[in-house]
Amino acid sequence: MTMDPIFQFGKNSLTPENTQAIAEALEKRELIKIHVLQNCADDPKEIAQIVAERTHSEVVQVIGKKIVLYKESKNNKKIELPKGK
């Protein structure tokens, strides 16, 4: 994936301000990447699940210290998902 991370989690890990900023970015972009820095003591998979719950988004993938989240935008729809059968 060639998309660059737009958020980073460091030693402060997840804060309410981070959660709000991520929710706003998801509404604007629908798909975002987050990088968990080496100085963050929390597990990236756990962080991904917590952020997804708080922002009502979906975890697309967690590879190493990279997290990708998706949430369908209400006003800025950019990604068309295939219809389920």
mmCIF file as gemmi writes it, N, C-alpha and C atoms, coordinates in Angstrom:
data_model
loop_
_atom_site.group_PDB
_atom_site.id
_atom_site.type_symbol
_atom_site.label_atom_id
_atom_site.label_alt_id
_atom_site.label_comp_id
_atom_site.label_asym_id
_atom_site.label_entity_id
_atom_site.label_seq_id
_atom_site.pdbx_PDB_ins_code
_atom_site.Cartn_x
_atom_site.Cartn_y
_atom_site.Cartn_z
_atom_site.occupancy
_atom_site.B_iso_or_equiv
_atom_site.pdbx_formal_charge
_atom_site.auth_seq_id
_atom_site.auth_asym_id
_atom_site.pdbx_PDB_model_num
ATOM 1 N N . MET Axp A 1 ? 0.838 -1.17 0 1 0 ? 1 A 1
ATOM 2 C CA . MET Axp A 1 ? 0 0 0 1 0 ? 1 A 1
ATOM 3 C C . MET Axp A 1 ? 0.888 1.239 0 1 0 ? 1 A 1
ATOM 4 N N . THR Axp A 2 ? 0.657 2.123 -0.903 1 0 ? 2 A 1
ATOM 5 C CA . THR Axp A 2 ? 1.514 3.291 -1.065 1 0 ? 2 A 1
ATOM 6 C C . THR Axp A 2 ? 1.049 4.502 -0.26 1 0 ? 2 A 1
ATOM 7 N N . MET Axp A 3 ? -0.034 4.362 0.45 1 0 ? 3 A 1
ATOM 8 C CA . MET Axp A 3 ? -0.572 5.464 1.24 1 0 ? 3 A 1
ATOM 9 C C . MET Axp A 3 ? 0.341 5.757 2.429 1 0 ? 3 A 1
ATOM 10 N N . ASP Axp A 4 ? 0.602 7.049 2.682 1 0 ? 4 A 1
ATOM 11 C CA . ASP Axp A 4 ? 1.427 7.441 3.818 1 0 ? 4 A 1
ATOM 12 C C . ASP Axp A 4 ? 0.579 7.562 5.082 1 0 ? 4 A 1
ATOM 13 N N . PRO Axp A 5 ? 1.166 7.235 6.248 1 0 ? 5 A 1
ATOM 14 C CA . PRO Axp A 5 ? 0.442 7.406 7.507 1 0 ? 5 A 1
ATOM 15 C C . PRO Axp A 5 ? 0.16 8.89 7.757 1 0 ? 5 A 1
ATOM 16 N N . ILE Axp A 6 ? -1.031 9.202 8.272 1 0 ? 6 A 1
ATOM 17 C CA . ILE Axp A 6 ? -1.34 10.584 8.592 1 0 ? 6 A 1
ATOM 18 C C . ILE Axp A 6 ? -1.401 10.819 10.101 1 0 ? 6 A 1
ATOM 19 N N . PHE Axp A 7 ? -1.286 9.732 10.885 1 0 ? 7 A 1
ATOM 20 C CA . PHE Axp A 7 ? -1.235 9.838 12.34 1 0 ? 7 A 1
ATOM 21 C C . PHE Axp A 7 ? -0.129 8.935 12.86 1 0 ? 7 A 1
ATOM 22 N N . GLN Axp A 8 ? 0.423 9.32 14.023 1 0 ? 8 A 1
ATOM 23 C CA . GLN Axp A 8 ? 1.42 8.507 14.702 1 0 ? 8 A 1
ATOM 24 C C . GLN Axp A 8 ? 1.047 8.406 16.175 1 0 ? 8 A 1
ATOM 25 N N . PHE Axp A 9 ? 1.265 7.219 16.743 1 0 ? 9 A 1
ATOM 26 C CA . PHE Axp A 9 ? 1.107 7.03 18.173 1 0 ? 9 A 1
ATOM 27 C C . PHE Axp A 9 ? 2.476 6.809 18.766 1 0 ? 9 A 1
ATOM 28 N N . GLY Axp A 10 ? 2.813 7.593 19.775 1 0 ? 10 A 1
ATOM 29 C CA . GLY Axp A 10 ? 4.09 7.45 20.46 1 0 ? 10 A 1
ATOM 30 C C . GLY Axp A 10 ? 3.877 7.034 21.893 1 0 ? 10 A 1
ATOM 31 N N . LYS Axp A 11 ? 4.733 7.562 22.789 1 0 ? 11 A 1
ATOM 32 C CA . LYS Axp A 11 ? 4.673 7.134 24.189 1 0 ? 11 A 1
ATOM 33 C C . LYS Axp A 11 ? 3.37 7.513 24.883 1 0 ? 11 A 1
ATOM 34 N N . ASN Axp A 12 ? 2.668 8.543 24.394 1 0 ? 12 A 1
ATOM 35 C CA . ASN Axp A 12 ? 1.38 8.915 24.986 1 0 ? 12 A 1
ATOM 36 C C . ASN Axp A 12 ? 0.248 8.031 24.5 1 0 ? 12 A 1
ATOM 37 N N . SER Axp A 13 ? 0.511 7.228 23.496 1 0 ? 13 A 1
ATOM 38 C CA . SER Axp A 13 ? -0.454 6.298 22.923 1 0 ? 13 A 1
ATOM 39 C C . SER Axp A 13 ? -1.732 7.006 22.5 1 0 ? 13 A 1
ATOM 40 N N . LEU Axp A 14 ? -2.871 6.45 22.866 1 0 ? 14 A 1
ATOM 41 C CA . LEU Axp A 14 ? -4.164 6.954 22.407 1 0 ? 14 A 1
ATOM 42 C C . LEU Axp A 14 ? -4.745 7.96 23.39 1 0 ? 14 A 1
ATOM 43 N N . THR Axp A 15 ? -5.068 9.147 22.879 1 0 ? 15 A 1
ATOM 44 C CA . THR Axp A 15 ? -5.678 10.192 23.706 1 0 ? 15 A 1
ATOM 45 C C . THR Axp A 15 ? -7.035 10.554 23.118 1 0 ? 15 A 1
ATOM 46 N N . PRO Axp A 16 ? -7.9 11.207 23.875 1 0 ? 16 A 1
ATOM 47 C CA . PRO Axp A 16 ? -9.189 11.641 23.315 1 0 ? 16 A 1
ATOM 48 C C . PRO Axp A 16 ? -9.011 12.576 22.117 1 0 ? 16 A 1
ATOM 49 N N . GLU Axp A 17 ? -7.966 13.397 22.147 1 0 ? 17 A 1
ATOM 50 C CA . GLU Axp A 17 ? -7.697 14.307 21.031 1 0 ? 17 A 1
ATOM 51 C C . GLU Axp A 17 ? -7.334 13.528 19.772 1 0 ? 17 A 1
ATOM 52 N N . ASN Axp A 18 ? -6.527 12.467 19.929 1 0 ? 18 A 1
ATOM 53 C CA . ASN Axp A 18 ? -6.174 11.613 18.781 1 0 ? 18 A 1
ATOM 54 C C . ASN Axp A 18 ? -7.423 10.971 18.202 1 0 ? 18 A 1
ATOM 55 N N . THR Axp A 19 ? -8.273 10.468 19.076 1 0 ? 19 A 1
ATOM 56 C CA . THR Axp A 19 ? -9.493 9.793 18.637 1 0 ? 19 A 1
ATOM 57 C C . THR Axp A 19 ? -10.376 10.738 17.837 1 0 ? 19 A 1
ATOM 58 N N . GLN Axp A 20 ? -10.543 11.967 18.314 1 0 ? 20 A 1
ATOM 59 C CA . GLN Axp A 20 ? -11.359 12.951 17.614 1 0 ? 20 A 1
ATOM 60 C C . GLN Axp A 20 ? -10.76 13.299 16.257 1 0 ? 20 A 1
ATOM 61 N N . ALA Axp A 21 ? -9.448 13.488 16.209 1 0 ? 21 A 1
ATOM 62 C CA . ALA Axp A 21 ? -8.778 13.825 14.949 1 0 ? 21 A 1
ATOM 63 C C . ALA Axp A 21 ? -8.892 12.675 13.946 1 0 ? 21 A 1
ATOM 64 N N . ILE Axp A 22 ? -8.784 11.454 14.425 1 0 ? 22 A 1
ATOM 65 C CA . ILE Axp A 22 ? -8.911 10.289 13.548 1 0 ? 22 A 1
ATOM 66 C C . ILE Axp A 22 ? -10.335 10.19 13.009 1 0 ? 22 A 1
ATOM 67 N N . ALA Axp A 23 ? -11.323 10.418 13.865 1 0 ? 23 A 1
ATOM 68 C CA . ALA Axp A 23 ? -12.721 10.381 13.421 1 0 ? 23 A 1
ATOM 69 C C . ALA Axp A 23 ? -12.969 11.417 12.328 1 0 ? 23 A 1
ATOM 70 N N . GLU Axp A 24 ? -12.424 12.612 12.494 1 0 ? 24 A 1
ATOM 71 C CA . GLU Axp A 24 ? -12.575 13.667 11.482 1 0 ? 24 A 1
ATOM 72 C C . GLU Axp A 24 ? -11.873 13.287 10.173 1 0 ? 24 A 1
ATOM 73 N N . ALA Axp A 25 ? -10.683 12.706 10.284 1 0 ? 25 A 1
ATOM 74 C CA . ALA Axp A 25 ? -9.954 12.29 9.089 1 0 ? 25 A 1
ATOM 75 C C . ALA Axp A 25 ? -10.683 11.174 8.353 1 0 ? 25 A 1
ATOM 76 N N . LEU Axp A 26 ? -11.278 10.256 9.095 1 0 ? 26 A 1
ATOM 77 C CA . LEU Axp A 26 ? -12.042 9.172 8.463 1 0 ? 26 A 1
ATOM 78 C C . LEU Axp A 26 ? -13.249 9.715 7.708 1 0 ? 26 A 1
ATOM 79 N N . GLU Axp A 27 ? -13.908 10.724 8.258 1 0 ? 27 A 1
ATOM 80 C CA . GLU Axp A 27 ? -15.05 11.323 7.567 1 0 ? 27 A 1
ATOM 81 C C . GLU Axp A 27 ? -14.607 11.996 6.263 1 0 ? 27 A 1
ATOM 82 N N . LYS Axp A 28 ? -13.429 12.58 6.292 1 0 ? 28 A 1
ATOM 83 C CA . LYS Axp A 28 ? -12.937 13.294 5.117 1 0 ? 28 A 1
ATOM 84 C C . LYS Axp A 28 ? -12.341 12.351 4.069 1 0 ? 28 A 1
ATOM 85 N N . ARG Axp A 29 ? -11.608 11.305 4.526 1 0 ? 29 A 1
ATOM 86 C CA . ARG Axp A 29 ? -10.843 10.451 3.607 1 0 ? 29 A 1
ATOM 87 C C . ARG Axp A 29 ? -11.394 9.04 3.427 1 0 ? 29 A 1
ATOM 88 N N . GLU Axp A 30 ? -12.118 8.537 4.388 1 0 ? 30 A 1
ATOM 89 C CA . GLU Axp A 30 ? -12.661 7.176 4.467 1 0 ? 30 A 1
ATOM 90 C C . GLU Axp A 30 ? -11.609 6.117 4.797 1 0 ? 30 A 1
ATOM 91 N N . LEU Axp A 31 ? -10.425 6.222 4.276 1 0 ? 31 A 1
ATOM 92 C CA . LEU Axp A 31 ? -9.369 5.229 4.497 1 0 ? 31 A 1
ATOM 93 C C . LEU Axp A 31 ? -8.126 5.961 4.987 1 0 ? 31 A 1
ATOM 94 N N . ILE Axp A 32 ? -7.605 5.559 6.154 1 0 ? 32 A 1
ATOM 95 C CA . ILE Axp A 32 ? -6.406 6.212 6.68 1 0 ? 32 A 1
ATOM 96 C C . ILE Axp A 32 ? -5.414 5.171 7.195 1 0 ? 32 A 1
ATOM 97 N N . LYS Axp A 33 ? -4.161 5.597 7.249 1 0 ? 33 A 1
ATOM 98 C CA . LYS Axp A 33 ? -3.096 4.75 7.789 1 0 ? 33 A 1
ATOM 99 C C . LYS Axp A 33 ? -2.504 5.451 9.007 1 0 ? 33 A 1
ATOM 100 N N . ILE Axp A 34 ? -2.212 4.656 10.026 1 0 ? 34 A 1
ATOM 101 C CA . ILE Axp A 34 ? -1.634 5.147 11.283 1 0 ? 34 A 1
ATOM 102 C C . ILE Axp A 34 ? -0.349 4.373 11.539 1 0 ? 34 A 1
ATOM 103 N N . HIS Axp A 35 ? 0.685 5.076 12.013 1 0 ? 35 A 1
ATOM 104 C CA . HIS Axp A 35 ? 1.951 4.438 12.339 1 0 ? 35 A 1
ATOM 105 C C . HIS Axp A 35 ? 2.129 4.451 13.855 1 0 ? 35 A 1
ATOM 106 N N . VAL Axp A 36 ? 2.443 3.309 14.43 1 0 ? 36 A 1
ATOM 107 C CA . VAL Axp A 36 ? 2.725 3.193 15.862 1 0 ? 36 A 1
ATOM 108 C C . VAL Axp A 36 ? 4.237 3.228 16.018 1 0 ? 36 A 1
ATOM 109 N N . LEU Axp A 37 ? 4.736 4.248 16.697 1 0 ? 37 A 1
ATOM 110 C CA . LEU Axp A 37 ? 6.18 4.43 16.857 1 0 ? 37 A 1
ATOM 111 C C . LEU Axp A 37 ? 6.775 3.397 17.815 1 0 ? 37 A 1
ATOM 112 N N . GLN Axp A 38 ? 8.083 3.238 17.735 1 0 ? 38 A 1
ATOM 113 C CA . GLN Axp A 38 ? 8.787 2.268 18.587 1 0 ? 38 A 1
ATOM 114 C C . GLN Axp A 38 ? 8.631 2.572 20.069 1 0 ? 38 A 1
ATOM 115 N N . ASN Axp A 39 ? 8.503 3.866 20.432 1 0 ? 39 A 1
ATOM 116 C CA . ASN Axp A 39 ? 8.415 4.214 21.856 1 0 ? 39 A 1
ATOM 117 C C . ASN Axp A 39 ? 7.01 4.045 22.436 1 0 ? 39 A 1
ATOM 118 N N . CYS Axp A 40 ? 6.076 3.539 21.657 1 0 ? 40 A 1
ATOM 119 C CA . CYS Axp A 40 ? 4.728 3.24 22.152 1 0 ? 40 A 1
ATOM 120 C C . CYS Axp A 40 ? 4.727 1.828 22.726 1 0 ? 40 A 1
ATOM 121 N N . ALA Axp A 41 ? 4.352 1.718 23.986 1 0 ? 41 A 1
ATOM 122 C CA . ALA Axp A 41 ? 4.39 0.416 24.669 1 0 ? 41 A 1
ATOM 123 C C . ALA Axp A 41 ? 3.195 -0.466 24.329 1 0 ? 41 A 1
ATOM 124 N N . ASP Axp A 42 ? 2.144 0.101 23.74 1 0 ? 42 A 1
ATOM 125 C CA . ASP Axp A 42 ? 0.924 -0.658 23.462 1 0 ? 42 A 1
ATOM 126 C C . ASP Axp A 42 ? 1.033 -1.461 22.169 1 0 ? 42 A 1
ATOM 127 N N . ASP Axp A 43 ? 0.297 -2.555 22.12 1 0 ? 43 A 1
ATOM 128 C CA . ASP Axp A 43 ? 0.279 -3.435 20.958 1 0 ? 43 A 1
ATOM 129 C C . ASP Axp A 43 ? -0.538 -2.789 19.823 1 0 ? 43 A 1
ATOM 130 N N . PRO Axp A 44 ? 0.004 -2.71 18.609 1 0 ? 44 A 1
ATOM 131 C CA . PRO Axp A 44 ? -0.72 -2.096 17.496 1 0 ? 44 A 1
ATOM 132 C C . PRO Axp A 44 ? -2.088 -2.725 17.22 1 0 ? 44 A 1
ATOM 133 N N . LYS Axp A 45 ? -2.218 -4.041 17.4 1 0 ? 45 A 1
ATOM 134 C CA . LYS Axp A 45 ? -3.516 -4.694 17.169 1 0 ? 45 A 1
ATOM 135 C C . LYS Axp A 45 ? -4.548 -4.239 18.194 1 0 ? 45 A 1
ATOM 136 N N . GLU Axp A 46 ? -4.119 -4.082 19.446 1 0 ? 46 A 1
ATOM 137 C CA . GLU Axp A 46 ? -5.032 -3.598 20.48 1 0 ? 46 A 1
ATOM 138 C C . GLU Axp A 46 ? -5.423 -2.15 20.229 1 0 ? 46 A 1
ATOM 139 N N . ILE Axp A 47 ? -4.449 -1.328 19.845 1 0 ? 47 A 1
ATOM 140 C CA . ILE Axp A 47 ? -4.726 0.071 19.531 1 0 ? 47 A 1
ATOM 141 C C . ILE Axp A 47 ? -5.728 0.15 18.382 1 0 ? 47 A 1
ATOM 142 N N . ALA Axp A 48 ? -5.52 -0.667 17.35 1 0 ? 48 A 1
ATOM 143 C CA . ALA Axp A 48 ? -6.413 -0.661 16.189 1 0 ? 48 A 1
ATOM 144 C C . ALA Axp A 48 ? -7.845 -0.972 16.597 1 0 ? 48 A 1
ATOM 145 N N . GLN Axp A 49 ? -8.026 -1.972 17.446 1 0 ? 49 A 1
ATOM 146 C CA . GLN Axp A 49 ? -9.371 -2.347 17.887 1 0 ? 49 A 1
ATOM 147 C C . GLN Axp A 49 ? -10.026 -1.242 18.713 1 0 ? 49 A 1
ATOM 148 N N . ILE Axp A 50 ? -9.259 -0.616 19.582 1 0 ? 50 A 1
ATOM 149 C CA . ILE Axp A 50 ? -9.796 0.452 20.426 1 0 ? 50 A 1
ATOM 150 C C . ILE Axp A 50 ? -10.194 1.654 19.571 1 0 ? 50 A 1
ATOM 151 N N . VAL Axp A 51 ? -9.315 2.045 18.649 1 0 ? 51 A 1
ATOM 152 C CA . VAL Axp A 51 ? -9.616 3.187 17.776 1 0 ? 51 A 1
ATOM 153 C C . VAL Axp A 51 ? -10.841 2.882 16.92 1 0 ? 51 A 1
ATOM 154 N N . ALA Axp A 52 ? -10.928 1.664 16.391 1 0 ? 52 A 1
ATOM 155 C CA . ALA Axp A 52 ? -12.071 1.285 15.555 1 0 ? 52 A 1
ATOM 156 C C . ALA Axp A 52 ? -13.37 1.359 16.349 1 0 ? 52 A 1
ATOM 157 N N . GLU Axp A 53 ? -13.354 0.895 17.586 1 0 ? 53 A 1
ATOM 158 C CA . GLU Axp A 53 ? -14.554 0.958 18.425 1 0 ? 53 A 1
ATOM 159 C C . GLU Axp A 53 ? -14.957 2.4 18.71 1 0 ? 53 A 1
ATOM 160 N N . ARG Axp A 54 ? -13.98 3.22 19.039 1 0 ? 54 A 1
ATOM 161 C CA . ARG Axp A 54 ? -14.272 4.61 19.412 1 0 ? 54 A 1
ATOM 162 C C . ARG Axp A 54 ? -14.706 5.464 18.226 1 0 ? 54 A 1
ATOM 163 N N . THR Axp A 55 ? -14.241 5.129 17.025 1 0 ? 55 A 1
ATOM 164 C CA . THR Axp A 55 ? -14.573 5.928 15.841 1 0 ? 55 A 1
ATOM 165 C C . THR Axp A 55 ? -15.646 5.257 14.986 1 0 ? 55 A 1
ATOM 166 N N . HIS Axp A 56 ? -16.125 4.091 15.409 1 0 ? 56 A 1
ATOM 167 C CA . HIS Axp A 56 ? -17.122 3.314 14.658 1 0 ? 56 A 1
ATOM 168 C C . HIS Axp A 56 ? -16.625 3.009 13.243 1 0 ? 56 A 1
ATOM 169 N N . SER Axp A 57 ? -15.353 2.623 13.169 1 0 ? 57 A 1
ATOM 170 C CA . SER Axp A 57 ? -14.739 2.285 11.879 1 0 ? 57 A 1
ATOM 171 C C . SER Axp A 57 ? -14.356 0.807 11.865 1 0 ? 57 A 1
ATOM 172 N N . GLU Axp A 58 ? -13.782 0.376 10.753 1 0 ? 58 A 1
ATOM 173 C CA . GLU Axp A 58 ? -13.363 -1.01 10.587 1 0 ? 58 A 1
ATOM 174 C C . GLU Axp A 58 ? -11.843 -1.078 10.449 1 0 ? 58 A 1
ATOM 175 N N . VAL Axp A 59 ? -11.242 -2.072 11.082 1 0 ? 59 A 1
ATOM 176 C CA . VAL Axp A 59 ? -9.816 -2.311 10.906 1 0 ? 59 A 1
ATOM 177 C C . VAL Axp A 59 ? -9.647 -3.064 9.596 1 0 ? 59 A 1
ATOM 178 N N . VAL Axp A 60 ? -8.941 -2.463 8.657 1 0 ? 60 A 1
ATOM 179 C CA . VAL Axp A 60 ? -8.678 -3.118 7.375 1 0 ? 60 A 1
ATOM 180 C C . VAL Axp A 60 ? -7.524 -4.086 7.546 1 0 ? 60 A 1
ATOM 181 N N . GLN Axp A 61 ? -6.434 -3.594 8.149 1 0 ? 61 A 1
ATOM 182 C CA . GLN Axp A 61 ? -5.291 -4.467 8.401 1 0 ? 61 A 1
ATOM 183 C C . GLN Axp A 61 ? -4.364 -3.84 9.43 1 0 ? 61 A 1
ATOM 184 N N . VAL Axp A 62 ? -3.594 -4.707 10.075 1 0 ? 62 A 1
ATOM 185 C CA . VAL Axp A 62 ? -2.507 -4.288 10.955 1 0 ? 62 A 1
ATOM 186 C C . VAL Axp A 62 ? -1.305 -5.121 10.534 1 0 ? 62 A 1
ATOM 187 N N . ILE Axp A 63 ? -0.311 -4.443 9.997 1 0 ? 63 A 1
ATOM 188 C CA . ILE Axp A 63 ? 0.914 -5.123 9.588 1 0 ? 63 A 1
ATOM 189 C C . ILE Axp A 63 ? 2.064 -4.447 10.317 1 0 ? 63 A 1
ATOM 190 N N . GLY Axp A 64 ? 2.701 -5.212 11.202 1 0 ? 64 A 1
ATOM 191 C CA . GLY Axp A 64 ? 3.781 -4.642 11.997 1 0 ? 64 A 1
ATOM 192 C C . GLY Axp A 64 ? 3.247 -3.514 12.851 1 0 ? 64 A 1
ATOM 193 N N . LYS Axp A 65 ? 3.749 -2.322 12.629 1 0 ? 65 A 1
ATOM 194 C CA . LYS Axp A 65 ? 3.331 -1.151 13.402 1 0 ? 65 A 1
ATOM 195 C C . LYS Axp A 65 ? 2.496 -0.189 12.56 1 0 ? 65 A 1
ATOM 196 N N . LYS Axp A 66 ? 1.912 -0.694 11.483 1 0 ? 66 A 1
ATOM 197 C CA . LYS Axp A 66 ? 1.049 0.111 10.62 1 0 ? 66 A 1
ATOM 198 C C . LYS Axp A 66 ? -0.394 -0.377 10.763 1 0 ? 66 A 1
ATOM 199 N N . ILE Axp A 67 ? -1.313 0.581 10.909 1 0 ? 67 A 1
ATOM 200 C CA . ILE Axp A 67 ? -2.745 0.293 11.052 1 0 ? 67 A 1
ATOM 201 C C . ILE Axp A 67 ? -3.476 0.985 9.916 1 0 ? 67 A 1
ATOM 202 N N . VAL Axp A 68 ? -4.412 0.282 9.281 1 0 ? 68 A 1
ATOM 203 C CA . VAL Axp A 68 ? -5.254 0.881 8.252 1 0 ? 68 A 1
ATOM 204 C C . VAL Axp A 68 ? -6.702 0.748 8.704 1 0 ? 68 A 1
ATOM 205 N N . LEU Axp A 69 ? -7.412 1.884 8.708 1 0 ? 69 A 1
ATOM 206 C CA . LEU Axp A 69 ? -8.809 1.928 9.122 1 0 ? 69 A 1
ATOM 207 C C . LEU Axp A 69 ? -9.683 2.437 7.984 1 0 ? 69 A 1
ATOM 208 N N . TYR Axp A 70 ? -10.933 1.966 7.956 1 0 ? 70 A 1
ATOM 209 C CA . TYR Axp A 70 ? -11.913 2.414 6.961 1 0 ? 70 A 1
ATOM 210 C C . TYR Axp A 70 ? -13.223 2.746 7.661 1 0 ? 70 A 1
ATOM 211 N N . LYS Axp A 71 ? -13.839 3.831 7.214 1 0 ? 71 A 1
ATOM 212 C CA . LYS Axp A 71 ? -15.196 4.162 7.641 1 0 ? 71 A 1
ATOM 213 C C . LYS Axp A 71 ? -15.866 4.902 6.49 1 0 ? 71 A 1
ATOM 214 N N . GLU Axp A 72 ? -17.031 4.41 6.101 1 0 ? 72 A 1
ATOM 215 C CA . GLU Axp A 72 ? -17.762 5.049 5.012 1 0 ? 72 A 1
ATOM 216 C C . GLU Axp A 72 ? -18.151 6.466 5.427 1 0 ? 72 A 1
ATOM 217 N N . SER Axp A 73 ? -17.834 7.411 4.567 1 0 ? 73 A 1
ATOM 218 C CA . SER Axp A 73 ? -18.135 8.814 4.838 1 0 ? 73 A 1
ATOM 219 C C . SER Axp A 73 ? -19.597 9.114 4.562 1 0 ? 73 A 1
ATOM 220 N N . LYS Axp A 74 ? -20.177 9.971 5.372 1 0 ? 74 A 1
ATOM 221 C CA . LYS Axp A 74 ? -21.555 10.387 5.148 1 0 ? 74 A 1
ATOM 222 C C . LYS Axp A 74 ? -21.641 11.452 4.058 1 0 ? 74 A 1
ATOM 223 N N . ASN Axp A 75 ? -20.657 12.349 4.023 1 0 ? 75 A 1
ATOM 224 C CA . ASN Axp A 75 ? -20.717 13.491 3.108 1 0 ? 75 A 1
ATOM 225 C C . ASN Axp A 75 ? -19.635 13.503 2.031 1 0 ? 75 A 1
ATOM 226 N N . ASN Axp A 76 ? -18.577 12.718 2.185 1 0 ? 76 A 1
ATOM 227 C CA . ASN Axp A 76 ? -17.441 12.755 1.256 1 0 ? 76 A 1
ATOM 228 C C . ASN Axp A 76 ? -17.139 11.368 0.692 1 0 ? 76 A 1
ATOM 229 N N . LYS Axp A 77 ? -18.148 10.674 0.201 1 0 ? 77 A 1
ATOM 230 C CA . LYS Axp A 77 ? -17.977 9.299 -0.277 1 0 ? 77 A 1
ATOM 231 C C . LYS Axp A 77 ? -16.99 9.254 -1.439 1 0 ? 77 A 1
ATOM 232 N N . LYS Axp A 78 ? -15.924 8.455 -1.278 1 0 ? 78 A 1
ATOM 233 C CA . LYS Axp A 78 ? -14.886 8.341 -2.29 1 0 ? 78 A 1
ATOM 234 C C . LYS Axp A 78 ? -14.667 6.896 -2.734 1 0 ? 78 A 1
ATOM 235 N N . ILE Axp A 79 ? -14.956 5.957 -1.866 1 0 ? 79 A 1
ATOM 236 C CA . ILE Axp A 79 ? -14.652 4.554 -2.13 1 0 ? 79 A 1
ATOM 237 C C . ILE Axp A 79 ? -15.974 3.8 -2.35 1 0 ? 79 A 1
ATOM 238 N N . GLU Axp A 80 ? -16.085 3.12 -3.459 1 0 ? 80 A 1
ATOM 239 C CA . GLU Axp A 80 ? -17.251 2.289 -3.743 1 0 ? 80 A 1
ATOM 240 C C . GLU Axp A 80 ? -16.905 0.838 -3.447 1 0 ? 80 A 1
ATOM 241 N N . LEU Axp A 81 ? -17.599 0.258 -2.504 1 0 ? 81 A 1
ATOM 242 C CA . LEU Axp A 81 ? -17.386 -1.148 -2.165 1 0 ? 81 A 1
ATOM 243 C C . LEU Axp A 81 ? -18.295 -2.015 -3.018 1 0 ? 81 A 1
ATOM 244 N N . PRO Axp A 82 ? -17.855 -3.236 -3.353 1 0 ? 82 A 1
ATOM 245 C CA . PRO Axp A 82 ? -18.72 -4.127 -4.123 1 0 ? 82 A 1
ATOM 246 C C . PRO Axp A 82 ? -19.949 -4.512 -3.315 1 0 ? 82 A 1
ATOM 247 N N . LYS Axp A 83 ? -21.048 -4.687 -4.004 1 0 ? 83 A 1
ATOM 248 C CA . LYS Axp A 83 ? -22.307 -5.076 -3.355 1 0 ? 83 A 1
ATOM 249 C C . LYS Axp A 83 ? -22.237 -6.537 -2.945 1 0 ? 83 A 1
ATOM 250 N N . GLY Axp A 84 ? -22.745 -6.841 -1.757 1 0 ? 84 A 1
ATOM 251 C CA . GLY Axp A 84 ? -22.802 -8.235 -1.289 1 0 ? 84 A 1
ATOM 252 C C . GLY Axp A 84 ? -23.968 -8.965 -1.927 1 0 ? 84 A 1
ATOM 253 N N . LYS Axp A 85 ? -23.848 -10.285 -2.003 1 0 ? 85 A 1
ATOM 254 C CA . LYS Axp A 85 ? -24.918 -11.087 -2.624 1 0 ? 85 A 1
ATOM 255 C C . LYS Axp A 85 ? -25.877 -11.571 -1.588 1 0 ? 85 A 1
